[in-house]
Amino acid sequence: MMMGGHVKIIIYEARWFVDECGNVRWQDKQQKKTRRNQVVILQDHVIQQLPENIQKGLFKTIDERVWPTSRNISIREVEDRLFELIELFTASGQVELICEQLDEQSKHLVEGNFDVLVGADGSNSFVRRYCNIQMISEGIEYACGVGYEVPENILPSDQTLHQALNCILSASQTRYMVNSSLSCQGYLYIRLGKNEYEALRQCLQKVQNRDEPLDLPNRTKWPQSPTLSIIREGLKFFNINEKFISRIAPIEINVRHASVVVRELRSEINSKQPKKILAFLVGDAAMNVHFWPGRGMNSGMKAAMALARNIQRSYIANILPHRQENHSSLPFLDFLDYESFMARLRAREQQGRSLRILDSPIDPTLKEAQINAYSDYWYEEHRKELKNKLIDTRKEFQGLPDWPHKTRAVTDTELEDVFSRIDCRTVTELALANAWPTREMNGVEVLVEDMFPVSQQSCLSLPKSVHKKPLTRQPTIASRRRFLILWIDGDTINKRSR
Ligand SMILES: Cc1cc2nc3c(=O)[nH]c(=O)nc-3n(C[C@H](O)[C@H](O)[C@H](O)COP(=O)(O)OP(=O)(O)OC[C@H]3O[C@@H](n4cnc5c(N)ncnc54)[C@H](O)[C@@H]3O)c2cc1C
């Protein structure tokens, strides 16, 4: 949008396919794939930097404020809305979509007919490996994600909690957290000790089968065990009925980052005139943060905007004035700004947020809870402690000028009800688990506009003309790879198996 017809963007995405009508779509249940139903919290200060039409289009269907200064939205919804917004650009031919996994054999990498390669391909980035960029790990933690979907028209007893109460319960401790969209679809997250994580993996290996419903209430399939009771207690804490659970996933959180995010590659396809290509990393390919503070996608969006603005700046300074002459590349040194933006973002998000959580692990709390949980004296003490934490958080939140649930006060009874749902061990764990470190999480942000100021006017208007010759795409065939069997001449040992 910032460079109009001066640029053509080719996007490879392994989770797209071409349907029978020639349309590109996200793979879903029919293709035996699971869409991403995790709910992310998108910060206002990030969204406000997007062009206005994208801001509107992104929250066209779901525009929900759960926490102050942000909105909750599922990743699936983000993907669908952004995909819709890209359609005008694909119709005008400015953007080309390729429903394939990018690898060394991909047409564009083989032919080298591009100027910039952007790795926005997630934490296991192929582009990062292709550019030989190493990752640096700062620490590991373990968690579990429990996905749920509550259908419409359910019994009042099956209703989930109001988002105001979800926020208070989530922020009063750091063992359990709920991120949901409209209170009916989302994930319960559980911070686990390493032993708990290993036990959960073993338990899921035995039971979870992608082709059949999860059926958590079925005690023959999911017999009572210490690991499953951690999950069941979390569900009770947030009053989520087991029958709505669709997925349980162990999560290893490796807080790590790429050693560099800009690299100059040499394409030697034309050996007389080797070409320089710039490669960049954005999003999870560049940096993996702890998901508890909810900043991964926000940081990915900041990185994408910073990079786009840096490319535009470099293009205007270097290439636009000499457009009629020989085609030249963007200079590597122009992107020191992007590299330093990412270093600042990393300092804020990793040191300033993720490591605050890693520095305060859950394991010691769990050990202490194990010792104290079954003494009547300690139970009463911990009950009081947890109740005070809930009351303090409620007071803090309801006093915020931008608290989105002003018309929905959380009552004492609603807080008291929590204790009738969870057992004494969970009360102890939650009383002992640190409350959310609000002070460290809030405070100064690294802003794209500080290093790359831009006005809404500098975004070009949306393309109007559609492609003169509409693209015809062949429907995706499930697997296009061929396996060739090679053998060595004169090999007598394997002769019989040929
Ligand atoms: C449990 C959990 C909760 C989270 N909650 C929040 C939150 O509240 N707020 C927040 O901001 N962030 C949150 N995050 C983080 C957020 O989900 C990620 O940071 C974000 O999705 C990263 O986006 P990305 O585009 O960089 O990578 P991805 O989302 O991983 O997307 C990469 C894409 O590239 C495609 N791809 C990969 N390799 C190839 C290839 N070789 N060829 C073609 N395509 C390829 C993949 O199919 C995928 O579509 C959470 C993360 C987790 C795990």
PDBQT file of the ligand as one rigid body, heavy atoms in Angstrom, charges set to zero:
ROOT
HETATM    1  C1  LIG A 501      -0.448 -20.119  23.227  1.00  0.00    +0.000 C 
HETATM    2  C2  LIG A 501      -0.110 -18.834  22.561  1.00  0.00    +0.000 A 
HETATM    3  C3  LIG A 501      -0.825 -17.642  22.876  1.00  0.00    +0.000 A 
HETATM    4  C4  LIG A 501      -0.494 -16.432  22.283  1.00  0.00    +0.000 A 
HETATM    5  N1  LIG A 501      -1.150 -15.269  22.631  1.00  0.00    +0.000 NA
HETATM    6  C5  LIG A 501      -0.788 -14.090  22.055  1.00  0.00    +0.000 A 
HETATM    7  C6  LIG A 501      -1.447 -12.844  22.386  1.00  0.00    +0.000 A 
HETATM    8  O1  LIG A 501      -2.356 -12.773  23.208  1.00  0.00    +0.000 OA
HETATM    9  N2  LIG A 501      -1.031 -11.699  21.760  1.00  0.00    +0.000 N 
HETATM   10  C7  LIG A 501      -0.022 -11.718  20.834  1.00  0.00    +0.000 A 
HETATM   11  O2  LIG A 501       0.317 -10.651  20.317  1.00  0.00    +0.000 OA
HETATM   12  N3  LIG A 501       0.596 -12.866  20.510  1.00  0.00    +0.000 NA
HETATM   13  C8  LIG A 501       0.253 -14.036  21.084  1.00  0.00    +0.000 A 
HETATM   14  N4  LIG A 501       0.886 -15.195  20.734  1.00  0.00    +0.000 N 
HETATM   15  C9  LIG A 501       1.952 -15.159  19.750  1.00  0.00    +0.000 C 
HETATM   16  C10 LIG A 501       1.424 -15.117  18.327  1.00  0.00    +0.000 C 
HETATM   17  O3  LIG A 501       0.491 -16.148  18.095  1.00  0.00    +0.000 OA
HETATM   18  C11 LIG A 501       2.614 -15.279  17.387  1.00  0.00    +0.000 C 
HETATM   19  O4  LIG A 501       3.626 -14.387  17.782  1.00  0.00    +0.000 OA
HETATM   20  C12 LIG A 501       2.197 -14.927  15.963  1.00  0.00    +0.000 C 
HETATM   21  O5  LIG A 501       1.176 -15.797  15.520  1.00  0.00    +0.000 OA
HETATM   22  C13 LIG A 501       3.416 -15.054  15.050  1.00  0.00    +0.000 C 
HETATM   23  O6  LIG A 501       3.036 -14.731  13.748  1.00  0.00    +0.000 OA
HETATM   24  P1  LIG A 501       4.001 -15.072  12.548  1.00  0.00    +0.000 P 
HETATM   25  O7  LIG A 501       3.219 -14.678  11.329  1.00  0.00    +0.000 OA
HETATM   26  O8  LIG A 501       5.330 -14.496  12.761  1.00  0.00    +0.000 OA
HETATM   27  O9  LIG A 501       4.195 -16.644  12.588  1.00  0.00    +0.000 OA
HETATM   28  P2  LIG A 501       3.099 -17.781  12.411  1.00  0.00    +0.000 P 
HETATM   29  O10 LIG A 501       1.807 -17.378  13.028  1.00  0.00    +0.000 OA
HETATM   30  O11 LIG A 501       3.741 -19.036  12.859  1.00  0.00    +0.000 OA
HETATM   31  O12 LIG A 501       2.841 -17.813  10.832  1.00  0.00    +0.000 OA
HETATM   32  C14 LIG A 501       3.813 -18.298   9.947  1.00  0.00    +0.000 C 
HETATM   33  C15 LIG A 501       3.101 -18.705   8.672  1.00  0.00    +0.000 C 
HETATM   34  O13 LIG A 501       4.085 -19.109   7.735  1.00  0.00    +0.000 OA
HETATM   35  C16 LIG A 501       3.671 -20.318   7.123  1.00  0.00    +0.000 C 
HETATM   36  N5  LIG A 501       4.896 -21.024   6.749  1.00  0.00    +0.000 N 
HETATM   37  C17 LIG A 501       5.864 -21.496   7.575  1.00  0.00    +0.000 A 
HETATM   38  N6  LIG A 501       6.868 -22.018   6.867  1.00  0.00    +0.000 NA
HETATM   39  C18 LIG A 501       6.540 -21.872   5.559  1.00  0.00    +0.000 A 
HETATM   40  C19 LIG A 501       7.196 -22.195   4.341  1.00  0.00    +0.000 A 
HETATM   41  N7  LIG A 501       8.401 -22.778   4.287  1.00  0.00    +0.000 N 
HETATM   42  N8  LIG A 501       6.552 -21.924   3.173  1.00  0.00    +0.000 NA
HETATM   43  C20 LIG A 501       5.325 -21.310   3.161  1.00  0.00    +0.000 A 
HETATM   44  N9  LIG A 501       4.677 -20.966   4.308  1.00  0.00    +0.000 NA
HETATM   45  C21 LIG A 501       5.285 -21.241   5.480  1.00  0.00    +0.000 A 
HETATM   46  C22 LIG A 501       2.841 -21.061   8.158  1.00  0.00    +0.000 C 
HETATM   47  O14 LIG A 501       1.941 -21.939   7.549  1.00  0.00    +0.000 OA
HETATM   48  C23 LIG A 501       2.149 -19.897   8.867  1.00  0.00    +0.000 C 
HETATM   49  O15 LIG A 501       0.925 -19.581   8.279  1.00  0.00    +0.000 OA
HETATM   50  C24 LIG A 501       0.556 -16.410  21.329  1.00  0.00    +0.000 A 
HETATM   51  C25 LIG A 501       1.247 -17.589  20.994  1.00  0.00    +0.000 A 
HETATM   52  C26 LIG A 501       0.920 -18.792  21.609  1.00  0.00    +0.000 A 
HETATM   53  C27 LIG A 501       1.700 -20.049  21.265  1.00  0.00    +0.000 C 
ENDROOT
TORSDOF 0
